[in-house]
């Protein structure tokens, strides 16, 4: 059931980008299982994606999403038209009246990390440094744009290359997607890691190392194999690269 919208609903606004923080996760941040983003990102493929209505956090000005303190509880507010509106409270302009936490998941897109997604459709996402809310997948199409919860594995598979969130670590590349597989090589931080497939906690990759930026260094070699991309706490060890190579 869709709860009643707040009355009146303020006019749509674009969030203030100066009030959006946490765009690149620290190595010890738990970023959950995926992210909440617009379902159709075709506008971001345009030549000048900065002019898109989806650019950065601007897409929040076109959504309508009831949010809850717990799954199945009464809703405590809405994210709507670029505002956070608690029940019975004054509208809070996102990024202007309060800082919001988002992740930069594309060159021109910010999105919310989704920490938990349940089989019954409830999911928990983080929207401020200490603020979490629940929402339901049945409510992702209530605004002008439809939303989706995308697992990190699907997101990373579309990335040209990924990097370690902790730049000081090295991880084994194995010939099978398990810890018993033979080690092909040790993948260091100066590596170009191309995602090819995902199987649970394991990612099949093509690795070139050493590299200098995006270019192979002297004596570079390329191997394919499997790396464990999530740790024992189901937190991603990798992040998409902020730069593209051609």
Secondary structure, 3 states (H helix, E strand, C coil): CCCCCCCCCCCCCCCCHHHEECCCCCCCCCCCCEEEEECCCHHHHCCCHHHCCCCECHHHHHCEEEEECCCCCCEEEEEECCEEEECCCCCEEECCCECEECEEEECCEEEEEEEEECCCCEEEEEEECCEEEEEEHHHCCCCCCCEEEEEHHHHHHCCCCEEECCCCCCEEEECCCCCCCCEEEEECCCEEEEEEEEECCEEEEEEEEEEECCEEEEEEEEEEEEEECECCCCCECEEECCCCCC
